Amino acid sequence: MFSSSSSSGDSSSREDDGEGGEKKAEDIPPEDYAIVVELLDCETGDEIQEKADLMAKNGLITAGVVEAARVILDGNIQQGQDEEIILILRAIYDVLLKELQKIRAPYAKKVLEFAQEVMGMFTAEDLECNNEMALSKVRLVLQEEFDKDEEIGVTREALEKYLGDVLPVMDMQDDRLKEQLAACEDPKVQVQMVAQMMQRTKERMQIDHLREVARTFRSE
C-alpha cells in the first residue's frame, strides 16, 4: 500500500517539529514507525484523531513518532504514490504534529513564565551600571532552575530557544512601530511611541543578557 522508507531529496511538505535537523529513514527507531503504521488501520479522519488522542494520553506520541510520519510521507511523495495514499499519510502526520504541540504547550508556557519571572529580577539600568547583586541573583536563579529534573524545571536549551525565538518577532514589531512613527503627525502620539521604543530597547537588553548568561552553563 505504501512505502515506509524515504529517499534523500527534499520535500515541500516538511514542517518543523521543534527537534532540529531532519532524520533519514534508517535513523528512525522501529517502535516509532510502528505507531504510525497502527494509525494506517483507521478508516476515517475521526478515527485517526480518536486513536491519536488515546496514544497521546498513554504517552506514545513523541517527536520521534512525528518524525517517522514525516519520513514516510516524504518518501511516498517522492516515489509518486497514489494521491489517496498521500492524503491519508498527510492526515496522519498533521494529527500527530498537532498532538505533539498540545503535549508541549504546558511546558512552553512554563518556559515563558520563567523567563518573565527572571526578567523581573533585574533591569536594563542594572546592566548599564553593572549591579553585581542583581545580576548575581539572576545567575543563581538560572543555576537552580537548570539543576532541577527536566520534568520539573526549565532546561537551558528550552530557555535559550524561547529567548532566541522572541528576538526576530521583536524585530518585526519594531519595524512596524518605526513605520507608524514615521507616518504619525500627532506630537503626543509620537512621544508615546518613542517611549514605547525606548522600553523595548531595554527589554531587548534584558533578553540578550539572559541568553548570554544561559549560554555560560553549556559547558558546566
C-alpha positions, 0 to 999 in steps of 0.5 A: 500500500505504501512505502515506509522508507524515504529517499534523500531529496527534499520535500515541500511538505516538511514542517518543523517539529521543534527537534532540529535537523531532519532524520533519514529513514534508517535513523528512525527507531522501529517502535516509532514507525510502528505507531504510525503504521497502527494509525494506517488501520483507521478508516476515517479522519475521526478515527485517526484523531480518536486513536491519536488522542488515546496514544497521546494520553498513554504517552506514545506520541513523541517527536520521534513518532512525528518524525517517522510520519514525516519520513514516510510521507516524504518518501511516498511523495517522492516515489509518486504514490497514489494521491489517496495514499498521500492524503491519508499519510498527510492526515496522519502526520498533521494529527500527530504534529498537532498532538505533539504541540498540545503535549508541549504547550504546558511546558512552553508556557512554563518556559515563558513564565520563567523567563518573565519571572527572571526578567523581573529580577533585574533591569536594563539600568542594572546592566548599564551600571553593572549591579553585581547583586542583581545580576548575581541573583539572576545567575543563581536563579538560572543555576537552580532552575537548570539543576532541577529534573527536566520534568520539573524545571526549565532546561537551558536549551528550552530557555535559550530557544524561547529567548532566541525565538522572541528576538526576530518577532521583536524585530518585526514589531519594531519595524512596524512601530518605526513605520507608524512613527514615521507616518504619525503627525500627532506630537503626543502620539509620537512621544508615546511611541518613542517611549514605547521604543525606548522600553523595548530597547531595554527589554531587548537588553534584558533578553540578550543578557539572559541568553548570554548568561544561559549560554555560560552553563553549556559547558558546566 
